[in-house]
């Protein structure tokens, strides 16, 4: 037997299969009659609600960013104040540790300046004179 004998049956079965599959596919979608069309009012309401929600979300994010900007400005101001205080303390320490201030403090404590200052010259001192190594 040749395949040509089965050709009309194969084409007919394809047609039946196509009809059945389209009917199955159409059963997945509900049958909407002409009277029940989606109204434009619903779509407009949906788009309006989505837009309002988006704008409220953007407003919320913008408010958070503005709040962070105020916090950042406040922290920068505090950092500048701390830096100024640190510089003032450093200037006060430098002023109190200057040679003039140290000599005045020594005189107040009863110390007297030396009339004959003696300087140690380490180039001329040997280890034996200092006493290191006599152990």
C-alpha positions as CSV (number, residue, x, y, z in Angstrom):
1,X,0.0,0.0,0.0
2,X,1.2,3.4,-0.8
3,X,1.1,6.5,1.4
4,X,-1.1,8.3,-1.1
5,X,-4.0,6.2,0.0
6,X,-3.8,7.6,3.5
7,X,-3.3,11.3,2.3
8,X,-7.0,12.3,2.5
9,X,-7.4,10.8,6.0
10,X,-4.3,12.6,7.2
11,X,-5.4,16.0,6.0
12,X,-8.9,15.5,7.5
13,X,-7.4,14.5,10.8
14,X,-5.3,17.6,10.8
15,X,-8.4,19.8,10.2
16,X,-10.2,18.1,13.1
17,X,-7.2,18.5,15.3
18,X,-6.9,22.2,14.5
19,X,-10.6,22.8,15.2
20,X,-10.5,20.9,18.5
21,X,-7.4,22.7,19.7
22,X,-8.8,26.2,18.8
23,X,-12.0,25.3,20.7
24,X,-9.9,24.2,23.7
25,X,-7.9,27.5,23.5
26,X,-11.0,29.5,23.3
27,X,-12.4,27.8,26.4
28,X,-9.5,29.2,28.4
29,X,-10.7,32.7,27.7
30,X,-14.1,33.6,29.2
31,X,-16.9,34.4,26.9
32,X,-17.4,38.1,26.9
33,X,-20.6,39.3,25.3
34,X,-20.8,42.6,23.5
35,X,-22.8,44.1,26.4
36,X,-20.0,43.6,28.9
37,X,-17.1,45.7,27.5
38,X,-14.5,47.1,29.8
39,X,-15.4,50.7,30.4
40,X,-13.0,53.6,29.9
41,X,-13.9,54.9,33.3
42,X,-12.2,51.8,35.0
43,X,-9.0,52.3,32.9
44,X,-8.9,56.0,33.7
45,X,-9.4,55.3,37.4
46,X,-6.6,52.7,37.3
47,X,-4.1,55.0,35.5
48,X,-5.0,57.9,37.9
49,X,-4.5,55.7,41.0
50,X,-1.2,54.4,39.6
51,X,0.0,57.9,38.9
52,X,-1.0,59.2,42.3
53,X,0.8,56.3,44.0
54,X,3.9,57.0,42.0
55,X,3.9,60.6,42.9
56,X,3.3,59.9,46.6
57,X,6.3,57.4,46.5
58,X,8.5,60.1,44.8
59,X,7.4,62.6,47.5
60,X,8.3,60.2,50.2
61,X,11.8,59.5,48.7
62,X,12.4,63.2,48.2
63,X,11.4,63.9,51.9
64,X,13.9,61.3,53.1
65,X,16.6,62.8,51.0
66,X,15.9,66.3,52.2
67,X,16.0,65.0,55.8
68,X,19.3,63.4,55.2
69,X,20.6,66.7,53.7
70,X,19.6,68.6,56.9
71,X,21.3,65.9,59.0
72,X,24.4,66.1,56.9
73,X,24.5,69.9,57.2
74,X,24.2,69.7,61.0
75,X,27.0,67.1,61.2
76,X,29.3,69.3,59.0
77,X,28.6,72.2,61.4
78,X,29.5,70.1,64.4
79,X,32.6,68.8,62.7
80,X,33.7,72.4,62.0
81,X,33.0,73.4,65.7
82,X,35.1,70.4,66.9
83,X,37.9,71.4,64.5
84,X,37.9,75.0,65.8
85,X,38.0,73.8,69.4
86,X,40.9,71.5,68.6
87,X,42.8,74.3,67.0
88,X,42.1,76.6,70.0
89,X,43.4,73.9,72.4
90,X,46.5,73.4,70.2
91,X,47.2,77.1,70.2
92,X,46.8,77.2,74.0
93,X,49.2,74.3,74.5
94,X,51.7,76.0,72.2
95,X,51.4,79.2,74.2
96,X,51.9,77.5,77.5
97,X,54.8,75.4,76.3
98,X,56.7,78.3,74.8
99,X,60.1,79.1,76.3
100,X,58.9,82.4,77.8
101,X,55.9,80.8,79.5
102,X,58.1,78.0,80.8
103,X,60.7,80.4,82.3
104,X,57.9,82.5,83.9
105,X,56.4,79.3,85.4
106,X,59.9,78.2,86.7
107,X,60.4,81.6,88.4
108,X,57.0,81.4,90.0
109,X,58.0,78.0,91.4
110,X,61.2,79.5,92.9
111,X,63.7,78.3,90.4
112,X,66.5,80.7,89.4
113,X,68.2,80.9,86.0
114,X,71.8,79.6,85.9
115,X,74.5,82.3,85.8
116,X,77.0,80.0,84.1
117,X,75.4,77.6,81.8
118,X,77.3,74.4,81.0
119,X,76.8,72.5,77.8
120,X,77.6,68.8,77.3
121,X,79.6,68.1,74.2
122,X,79.1,64.4,73.4
123,X,81.9,64.4,70.8
124,X,84.5,64.7,73.5
125,X,83.0,62.4,76.1
126,X,84.2,58.8,76.0
127,X,82.4,55.7,77.3
128,X,84.9,55.3,80.1
129,X,84.3,58.8,81.4
130,X,80.6,58.4,81.6
131,X,80.9,55.1,83.5
132,X,79.2,52.8,81.0
133,X,80.9,49.5,80.5
134,X,82.5,49.2,83.9
135,X,80.2,46.5,84.9
